[in-house]
């Protein structure tokens, strides 16, 4: 059976009825079970556990470098240079200072970098604790990969083993993905946001390893950069537009096309707890009728209206209000829309979102789930 990424924000309907999963008290504590202790750094392969951290940054001025509480980790095969410094043939895991610098470096590189930028934005504000960022070099990187620190966590991100990718060129991407310990070629992995122009680097590597690789979807990236660009729309009284609450997670999970189990419930609860969300409430004092959330990589998503309340402008109102709110908070404002989804494409562009036609982001499955 073909799997689909739960973080693709806007797709055509799946045609299936969702299965409702009722959360238990124990499931609500998943974050405490799966998140590593503060300051702990996790190396995923046994071969890498003996590699000690090595500071790779140096200041170019007379001002002393600030010391991070978590420094870059070097992964891969160590090489001994004539200068006595430890070098590496592969990759670097960024520490706290470097994560901040990477966020600033990626900010002007949208749409190609927006997904990894969103991950960095969340990590640097303590909103995505099970993510780490790997660079091919530092500070002059060509590739950044945002990946799970701990694999197999009890949420959709862990279930799909999602790697978000930014690459400046195909050769650098292929070189980094070839590094021992970065990818498990014997396990299902979803590479998300790959530049369509660099896709051959990944498919060639998969063929070399003798594993299947399949394009799951090709996405437009629609972005809103300023309040001046936003076309404000509102069809609902102000008092009916409210943030979602934790108690609404089960409802959202039951209607999500990738929902219906405890892993997806945990993801929905994480989105509601850590990021902005909005819903239109029933005017009779009931529950939500329509809603929009934000993923951990900060794309708008899970936009949904109950069937009996459609064609009232609820979804358009929520996207307009959410976009304005995110701009106020300094968040990137964007979404992914699958090629061929004209309804979602039309909704977002009607509100002022724009697209760079020359860029497409690809979700690529490695192995079968």
C-alpha positions as CSV (number, residue, x, y, z in Angstrom):
1,X,0.0,0.0,0.0
2,X,1.3,3.4,-0.9
3,X,2.0,5.8,1.9
4,X,1.4,9.5,1.8
5,X,3.1,12.3,3.7
6,X,0.9,13.8,6.4
7,X,2.7,17.2,6.1
8,X,1.8,17.9,2.5
9,X,-0.5,20.8,3.2
10,X,-3.1,20.8,0.5
11,X,-4.3,17.8,-1.5
12,X,-7.3,16.5,-3.2
13,X,-9.6,14.4,-1.1
14,X,-8.7,10.8,-0.4
15,X,-12.3,9.4,-0.8
16,X,-12.1,7.5,2.5
17,X,-13.9,7.9,5.8
18,X,-11.5,8.7,8.6
19,X,-11.2,6.4,11.6
20,X,-11.6,8.2,14.9
21,X,-9.0,7.4,17.6
22,X,-10.0,8.4,21.1
23,X,-6.9,9.6,23.1
24,X,-6.0,8.1,26.4
25,X,-4.4,9.9,29.4
26,X,-1.2,8.0,28.7
27,X,-1.1,9.1,25.1
28,X,-1.2,12.8,26.1
29,X,2.1,12.3,27.9
30,X,4.0,11.1,24.7
31,X,6.2,14.2,24.6
32,X,7.6,13.4,28.0
33,X,8.4,9.9,26.9
34,X,9.9,10.6,23.5
35,X,11.7,13.9,23.9
36,X,15.4,13.7,24.9
37,X,16.6,15.4,28.1
38,X,17.6,19.0,27.6
39,X,21.1,19.4,26.3
40,X,21.5,15.8,25.3
41,X,22.8,15.0,21.9
42,X,21.8,11.8,20.2
43,X,23.9,9.9,17.6
44,X,21.8,7.5,15.7
45,X,24.3,4.9,14.7
46,X,26.7,2.8,16.8
47,X,29.6,3.6,14.5
48,X,29.2,7.3,15.3
49,X,29.0,7.0,19.1
50,X,32.8,7.1,19.5
51,X,33.2,10.3,17.6
52,X,33.8,13.2,20.0
53,X,32.4,16.8,19.3
54,X,34.6,19.2,17.5
55,X,34.2,22.9,17.3
56,X,34.5,23.9,13.6
57,X,33.7,27.6,13.8
58,X,36.3,30.3,14.4
59,X,35.8,34.0,14.7
60,X,37.3,36.3,12.1
61,X,37.7,39.2,14.5
62,X,39.5,39.8,17.8
63,X,36.2,39.4,19.7
64,X,36.2,36.0,21.5
65,X,33.7,33.4,20.1
66,X,30.7,32.7,22.3
67,X,30.7,29.2,23.6
68,X,27.6,27.2,22.8
69,X,26.1,24.9,25.3
70,X,25.7,22.4,22.4
71,X,28.5,22.5,19.9
72,X,28.6,21.1,16.3
73,X,29.1,17.3,16.2
74,X,31.2,15.8,13.4
75,X,29.8,12.6,12.0
76,X,31.4,10.1,9.7
77,X,35.0,8.9,9.1
78,X,37.7,11.0,10.8
79,X,40.7,12.1,8.9
80,X,44.0,13.2,10.5
81,X,45.5,16.4,8.9
82,X,49.1,17.5,9.0
83,X,48.0,20.5,11.1
84,X,46.8,18.1,13.8
85,X,43.1,19.2,13.5
86,X,40.3,16.7,13.4
87,X,38.6,16.7,10.0
88,X,35.7,14.8,8.5
89,X,34.8,13.3,5.3
90,X,31.1,13.7,5.7
91,X,28.8,16.0,7.8
92,X,28.2,18.3,10.7
93,X,25.3,18.5,13.2
94,X,24.7,22.1,14.0
95,X,24.9,23.4,17.6
96,X,22.9,26.2,19.1
97,X,24.9,29.2,17.7
98,X,25.1,27.6,14.3
99,X,21.3,26.9,14.2
100,X,20.7,30.6,14.8
101,X,23.2,31.5,12.0
102,X,21.6,29.0,9.6
103,X,18.2,30.5,10.2
104,X,19.5,34.0,9.2
105,X,21.3,32.6,6.2
106,X,18.2,30.8,4.9
107,X,15.7,33.6,5.4
108,X,16.3,35.3,2.0
109,X,16.5,32.0,0.1
110,X,12.8,31.1,-0.2
111,X,11.0,29.3,-1.7
112,X,13.8,26.7,-2.1
113,X,14.8,26.9,1.6
114,X,11.5,27.7,3.2
115,X,10.8,24.3,4.6
116,X,14.1,23.9,6.3
117,X,13.9,27.5,7.4
118,X,10.6,26.8,9.0
119,X,12.2,23.8,10.9
120,X,15.0,26.0,12.1
121,X,12.6,28.7,13.2
122,X,10.7,26.1,15.3
123,X,13.9,24.5,16.7
124,X,15.4,27.9,17.7
125,X,12.2,28.7,19.7
126,X,11.9,25.4,21.4
127,X,8.9,24.2,19.4
128,X,10.4,21.2,17.7
129,X,12.6,19.3,20.1
130,X,13.0,16.1,18.2
131,X,14.7,17.7,15.2
132,X,18.4,18.3,14.4
133,X,20.1,19.9,11.4
134,X,23.0,18.4,9.4
135,X,25.2,20.4,7.1
136,X,27.7,19.3,4.5
137,X,30.2,22.0,5.7
138,X,30.2,25.0,7.9
139,X,29.9,27.9,7.7
140,X,29.9,27.8,3.9
141,X,27.2,25.1,3.5
142,X,25.6,23.9,0.3
143,X,23.2,21.4,1.8
144,X,21.1,21.4,5.1
145,X,19.1,18.4,6.1
146,X,16.6,18.6,9.0
147,X,16.0,15.1,10.4
148,X,14.7,13.3,13.5
149,X,17.1,13.1,16.5
150,X,15.3,10.0,17.7
151,X,13.6,7.8,15.1
152,X,10.4,6.0,15.6
153,X,8.7,8.5,17.9
154,X,5.0,8.1,18.5
155,X,3.8,10.7,16.0
156,X,3.4,11.1,12.3
157,X,6.8,12.7,11.8
158,X,8.4,9.7,13.5
159,X,6.1,7.3,11.7
160,X,7.1,8.6,8.3
161,X,10.8,9.3,9.2
162,X,10.7,12.7,7.4
163,X,13.9,14.4,6.3
164,X,13.5,18.0,5.1
165,X,16.1,19.1,2.6
166,X,17.6,22.3,1.2
167,X,20.3,22.1,-1.4
168,X,22.1,24.7,-3.5
169,X,23.3,22.1,-6.1
170,X,22.8,18.5,-7.1
171,X,26.4,17.4,-6.7
172,X,26.6,18.6,-3.1
173,X,23.3,17.0,-2.2
174,X,24.4,13.6,-3.6
175,X,27.7,13.8,-1.7
176,X,26.0,14.6,1.7
177,X,23.3,11.9,1.2
178,X,26.1,9.4,0.5
179,X,27.7,10.1,3.9
180,X,27.6,7.0,6.2
181,X,25.1,7.3,8.9
182,X,22.9,10.0,7.5
183,X,20.3,7.8,5.8
184,X,19.3,4.2,6.6
185,X,18.9,2.8,3.1
186,X,17.2,-0.3,4.6
187,X,14.3,1.7,6.2
188,X,11.4,3.7,4.9
189,X,12.4,7.4,4.7
190,X,10.4,10.4,3.2
191,X,12.6,13.1,1.8
192,X,10.5,16.2,1.8
193,X,10.9,19.4,-0.1
194,X,13.6,18.2,-2.5
195,X,14.3,20.7,-5.3
196,X,12.9,19.1,-8.4
197,X,16.0,20.1,-10.3
198,X,18.1,18.1,-7.9
199,X,15.9,15.0,-7.8
200,X,18.3,12.8,-9.9
201,X,20.9,13.0,-7.1
202,X,18.6,11.1,-4.8
203,X,17.1,8.6,-7.3
204,X,20.6,7.7,-8.6
205,X,21.8,7.0,-5.0
206,X,18.7,4.8,-4.4
207,X,19.4,2.8,-7.5
208,X,23.1,2.4,-6.4
209,X,21.8,1.0,-3.1
210,X,19.3,-1.2,-4.8
211,X,16.2,0.3,-3.1
212,X,13.0,1.6,-4.6
213,X,12.4,5.4,-4.8
214,X,9.0,6.8,-5.7
215,X,7.9,10.4,-6.2
216,X,4.9,10.8,-3.8
217,X,3.9,14.3,-4.9
218,X,5.2,17.4,-6.6
219,X,4.2,20.7,-4.9
220,X,3.9,24.4,-5.6
221,X,5.2,26.6,-2.8
222,X,2.8,29.6,-2.3
223,X,4.1,32.4,-0.1
224,X,2.9,35.7,1.4
225,X,5.7,38.1,2.3
226,X,4.0,41.2,3.7
227,X,0.8,42.7,5.0
228,X,0.6,44.8,1.9
229,X,0.4,41.6,-0.2
230,X,-2.4,40.1,1.9
231,X,-6.0,40.6,0.6
232,X,-8.0,40.6,3.8
233,X,-11.2,38.5,3.8
234,X,-13.7,37.8,6.5
235,X,-17.2,36.3,6.3
236,X,-17.6,35.3,10.0
237,X,-18.2,37.5,13.0
238,X,-15.1,38.2,15.1
239,X,-16.4,36.4,18.2
240,X,-16.7,33.1,16.4
241,X,-13.0,32.9,15.3
242,X,-10.9,31.4,18.1
243,X,-7.7,29.3,18.6
244,X,-8.1,25.5,18.7
245,X,-7.7,23.9,22.1
246,X,-6.2,20.6,23.1
247,X,-9.7,19.1,23.5
248,X,-10.3,19.6,19.8
249,X,-7.3,17.4,18.7
250,X,-9.5,14.3,18.5
251,X,-11.9,16.0,16.1
252,X,-9.2,17.4,13.9
253,X,-7.4,14.0,13.9
254,X,-10.7,12.2,12.9
255,X,-11.1,14.4,9.7
256,X,-7.4,14.5,8.7
257,X,-6.8,12.3,5.7
258,X,-3.6,11.1,7.3
259,X,-5.2,10.8,10.7
260,X,-7.2,8.3,12.7
261,X,-4.6,6.7,14.9
262,X,-2.6,7.5,18.0
263,X,0.5,8.7,16.1
264,X,-1.5,11.3,14.1
265,X,-3.4,12.4,17.2
266,X,-0.1,13.1,18.9
267,X,1.1,15.2,15.9
268,X,-2.2,17.2,15.9
269,X,-1.9,17.8,19.6
270,X,1.7,18.9,19.1
271,X,0.7,21.4,16.4
272,X,-2.1,22.9,18.5
273,X,0.1,23.1,21.6
274,X,3.1,24.6,20.0
275,X,2.0,26.8,17.1
276,X,-0.8,29.2,16.2
277,X,-4.2,27.7,15.1
278,X,-7.6,29.1,14.3
279,X,-11.2,27.8,14.0
280,X,-14.7,29.0,13.3
281,X,-16.9,28.0,16.2
282,X,-20.6,27.0,15.9
283,X,-22.7,30.0,16.7
284,X,-24.9,27.9,18.9
285,X,-22.0,27.3,21.3
286,X,-20.9,24.0,19.9
287,X,-17.5,22.9,18.6
288,X,-15.3,23.9,15.7
289,X,-16.9,23.9,12.2
290,X,-13.7,24.8,10.2
291,X,-10.0,25.1,11.1
292,X,-6.4,25.7,10.0
293,X,-3.2,24.6,11.8
294,X,0.5,25.1,11.3
295,X,3.0,22.2,11.0
296,X,6.3,22.0,12.9
297,X,8.0,23.3,9.7
298,X,5.4,26.2,9.9
299,X,3.6,25.6,6.6
300,X,-0.2,26.2,6.8
301,X,-2.0,22.9,6.8
302,X,-4.9,20.6,7.9
303,X,-7.3,23.2,6.4
304,X,-10.7,21.6,6.7
305,X,-14.4,22.5,6.9
306,X,-17.2,20.1,8.0
307,X,-19.1,19.2,4.8
308,X,-22.4,20.6,6.0
309,X,-20.8,24.0,6.6
310,X,-18.9,24.5,3.3
311,X,-19.3,27.3,0.7
312,X,-19.7,29.9,3.5
313,X,-16.2,31.4,3.1
314,X,-14.9,29.8,6.4
315,X,-11.7,28.4,5.0
316,X,-10.8,31.6,3.2
317,X,-11.5,33.7,6.3
318,X,-9.3,31.5,8.5
319,X,-6.4,31.6,6.0
320,X,-6.6,35.4,5.8
321,X,-6.7,35.8,9.5
322,X,-3.9,33.2,10.1
323,X,-1.7,34.8,7.5
324,X,-2.0,38.2,9.2
325,X,-1.3,36.7,12.6
326,X,1.8,34.9,11.4
327,X,3.1,38.0,9.8
328,X,2.7,39.9,13.1
329,X,4.6,37.1,14.9
330,X,7.5,37.2,12.3
331,X,6.7,33.7,11.0
332,X,7.2,32.7,7.4
333,X,3.8,32.5,5.7
334,X,3.5,29.8,3.2
335,X,1.9,26.5,2.2
336,X,2.4,23.6,-0.1
337,X,-0.2,22.9,-2.8
338,X,0.0,19.7,-4.9
339,X,0.1,20.1,-8.6
340,X,-3.4,19.8,-10.0
341,X,-5.2,21.0,-6.9
342,X,-6.8,24.0,-8.5
343,X,-9.2,24.7,-5.7
344,X,-6.6,25.1,-3.0
345,X,-4.3,27.0,-5.5
346,X,-7.1,29.4,-6.3
347,X,-8.0,30.0,-2.6
348,X,-4.5,31.0,-1.6
349,X,-3.7,33.1,-4.7
350,X,-7.0,34.9,-4.2
351,X,-5.7,36.1,-0.8
352,X,-2.4,37.4,-2.3
353,X,-0.1,34.3,-2.0
354,X,2.3,34.1,-4.9
355,X,4.3,31.2,-6.5
356,X,7.6,31.0,-8.2
357,X,6.7,28.9,-11.2
358,X,10.3,27.7,-11.9
359,X,10.5,26.0,-8.5
360,X,8.8,22.8,-7.4
361,X,9.3,20.8,-4.2
362,X,9.2,17.0,-4.4
363,X,8.3,14.5,-1.7
364,X,10.3,11.3,-2.4
365,X,9.8,7.9,-0.7
366,X,12.8,5.7,-0.2
367,X,11.8,2.1,0.3
368,X,8.2,0.9,0.9
369,X,6.3,1.5,4.1
